[in-house]
Amino acid sequence: MGGNRGQVMRAAETVLQSKTLRMSLLLAAAALVLVWIAAVSGIDRALLRSLAWPEKHPRSDLLMLLRVWGSLWTWGLIALAISLQSRQRPPGRSWIRRVTGLRLLVTPLLAGALAELLKLLVRRQRPSELESYVFRAWIEQPWSTKGLGLPSSHTAVAFAGSMALALRYPRLAIPSLMLAIGCGYTRVASGSHYPSDVLAGAVVGLVTALLVAAPGGTDRQAAPTAGPRSGRNQGGTDPGLELR
């Protein structure tokens, strides 16, 4: 009994000493402080007014791309594409691609689910014409997130997927995270969320990705190091097309 308890304590100590966990807790704490500052200082509503589009929302392919970057359908397609690519890989490496594809689906899915759960707990409604925040009573639609805004689920999904993609393919870090930032911008500019909703959603996504997708390293680590390679690798694909 004492031996099992000691193993549990050592395992807990190892988890608490994890750099990833410490970074995740730090991000979460910073987000709470910033959301509180935005709420009490009036910055939230001022930014919402300055970033909001006119009454008629502009239509463009770029804005649509930014918005759907926070859609689970988008990350499902990306995960499927990476998983299918494993068929062109040597057998020893194909499972790595499948795991990568699975993580790129599971990570934003978990972030979106966590964001929806937090909405039910916080119960702050989306922006309105009132000059103060509006919170929904617990007895009113207790299990529905419709009309609730904190945190932004689209932003959580976008940042979780982008961070998971960046952890596996570092060269995609900047473009993918820029798209996630753009997704958050569209949520504020459309009047659907306060900036603090987007900030909280971004932290939910980043923390989820750090906890779920960080183990396993990048695709560079998975590449074979032995033996020279010429124009094409063993899987028949052009090495210049590999994202490393």
Summary of the structure (lengths in Angstrom):
residues: 244
radius of gyration: 21.0
end to end distance: 47.5
largest distance: 67.1
contacts: 739
relative contact order: 0.15
helix: 68%
strand: 2%
